[in-house]
Amino acid sequence: MHRVWNFSAGPAALPTEVLLQVQEELLDWQGAGCSVMEMSHRGKEFTGIIEAAEADLRELLDIPADYEVLFLQGGATLQFAQVPMNLLAGLADEQSADYIVTGAWSKKALQEARRIGQVRQAASVEVKGEVADGFTRLPRAGELDLDPDAAYLHVCTNETIHGVELHDDAALAAWVPAGVPLVADMSSHILSRPLALRHYGLIYAGAQKNIGPAGLTLVIVRQDLLGRAPAGIPTLMDYQVMAENGSMLNTPPTFAIYVAGLVFQWLKRQGGLAAMQAINREKAALLYAAIDASQGFYQNPVAADCRSFMNIPFTLARPGLDAEFLAQARAAGLLGLKGHKSVGGVRASLYNAMPLDGVRALVHFMNDFAARHP
Ligand SMILES: *Cc1c(COP(=O)(O)O)cnc(C)c1O
């Protein structure tokens, strides 16, 4: 068998231990005589699986009792619409929602929300005209124009494409006007570190980066934000209805929930999110050190305090070397390193399932490649 070091931004690597357990249980899940894919979502086996997944997630993220955990579908992209459908569309016409734009994903979230209701750009740090690095930092407090009556304030706490991460939940929360719920797209760094969930009214994440297989979307929402949707909302789009039905108004993505549950158990065996944070910091530090020590051969444009521990984009200063770098990396067993099509260059995603040894292999290759191109 041949397994590569997989740096893909998403769908991304899963822990080998989890895949082996899936393989082991595939034909006969714990004596059920069939796979999880083939069993009723209403039966006692699957009910046990989804309840255990939620309980483990609650333990990992220390989720307070007044927050609901929803296992949904449609990806983070559907949340770009579902959030305003639930939290904005039911309010009076003059109310709007605030968006802070720190990268491609928060910009998309704002554009999609415009289709649903009134939105305001409360800040943007985009530098127009820069090709590869239009977003390189978070806004400073003085750059924010926040509406104290906003329906909510939306942020993306880790911009997957630009590699800009918000590391301090409390510092962000300190900006937010009293009573305005903070909503965050955490798709690409959820479960990478402990989270002060209390600061947020709602968080969401597509599963395929740091949770499990594509097809599952996680929403964690404070109960007081339920029931704000207008009467005409499609049933399946209504957070309150989904919460009342235990995410099972219709058939949920059962296999993806099962695999996510195995990932949660794996995270607990690793020592939980504080332990993951320590290893994720170490992995990121190793790669940033290699970039910064390369005397400009490799470059990452992001401000030091906003550099992502999960997604690390970098460019090669010498033009025309990208294709050779990527081809040789692939030949060395280092996959998924091509930068997003909108920014080019290289991107290494160091999600939880990427071990330190994988990052060491990448750094070794990078140093070697630089030495061979003096
Ligand atoms: C990948 C990603 C998305 C889009 O996710 P889908 O599940 O494909 O809709 C949105 N936001 C962020 C931050 C992402 O990383």
The ligand as an SDF file (V2000), in Angstrom:
LIG
                    3D

 15 15  0  0  0  0  0  0  0  0999 V2000
  -13.9280   25.3250    1.9080 C   0  0  0  0  0  0  0  0  0  0  0  0
  -14.5160   26.5210    2.5430 C   0  0  0  0  0  0  0  0  0  0  0  0
  -15.8060   26.9530    2.2270 C   0  0  0  0  0  0  0  0  0  0  0  0
  -16.6750   26.2520    1.2000 C   0  0  0  0  0  0  0  0  0  0  0  0
  -17.0420   25.0470    1.7230 O   0  0  0  0  0  0  0  0  0  0  0  0
  -18.0730   24.0660    0.9800 P   0  0  0  0  0  0  0  0  0  0  0  0
  -18.3070   23.0540    2.0500 O   0  0  0  0  0  0  0  0  0  0  0  0
  -17.3820   23.5440   -0.2280 O   0  0  0  0  0  0  0  0  0  0  0  0
  -19.2790   24.8370    0.6490 O   0  0  0  0  0  0  0  0  0  0  0  0
  -16.3080   28.0520    2.8870 C   0  0  0  0  0  0  0  0  0  0  0  0
  -15.5740   28.7010    3.8080 N   0  0  0  0  0  0  0  0  0  0  0  0
  -14.3220   28.3220    4.1190 C   0  0  0  0  0  0  0  0  0  0  0  0
  -13.5620   29.0820    5.1520 C   0  0  0  0  0  0  0  0  0  0  0  0
  -13.7500   27.2180    3.5120 C   0  0  0  0  0  0  0  0  0  0  0  0
  -12.5110   26.8340    3.8200 O   0  0  0  0  0  0  0  0  0  0  0  0
  1  2  1  0
  2  3  1  0
  2 14  2  0
  3  4  1  0
  3 10  2  0
  4  5  1  0
  5  6  1  0
  6  7  2  0
  6  8  1  0
  6  9  1  0
 10 11  1  0
 11 12  2  0
 12 13  1  0
 12 14  1  0
 14 15  1  0
M  END
$$$$
